[in-house]
Amino acid sequence: ADNGSEFLDSKGLQKAAKCDEVYYAHPFSSWERGSNENGNRILRRFLPKGTDFSALKPRELKRIEDWVNNYPRKIFGYKTANDMYAAAA
């Protein structure tokens, strides 16, 4: 989890998520959150920092979502998230 104020009630979050443990990365240690940072990097291709999300149209968000979910990933053996989801369903 990030160290932002939205995580102040960590016990409440753990209970709500039915989670035994929450990992908190050290401040300014982005390498401790590799998957999160990679996801951010992918989204920043389309949504630079400072983007006004309220101005985005649903079809634009859907286009970005489709691109992200159809992007081949090394961790999945170069399959997409959609491929992995379909295989698990």
Order of alpha helices (4+ residues) and beta strands (2+ residues): alpha-alpha-alpha-alpha
